[in-house]
Amino acid sequence: QVLLVESGGGLVQPGGSLRLSCVTSGIVFSLNHMGWYRQAPGKERELVARISRTGTTNYAGSVKGRFTISRDNAKNTVYLQMDSLTPDDTAVYYCNANQFLTAMEYWGKGTLVTISS
């Protein structure tokens, strides 16, 4: 059974920071490209950041310079460090795994991030 479990969400004031984690099981983590997506109320899900199985990263323009994605293959975990948060970052954040050979995709259930004073 494949599981992606996100954690680290919560309520933070504007300008604050959060670190999201996604622990995976049931997949060969090192063979997967990993990503963080988010979905704000009334909006479509969008890519926030992605890290390839080899460590190459890319970011949505709206978060570049503020968010950092990283992975720890030994812990089967991907992280998203979020700094300088604004209310526009409020969303449910989802972890995604994409197996590079088969393109099989898996999703976590999401963690809510709320930025408000």
Order of alpha helices (4+ residues) and beta strands (2+ residues): beta-beta-beta-beta-beta-beta-beta-beta-beta-beta-beta
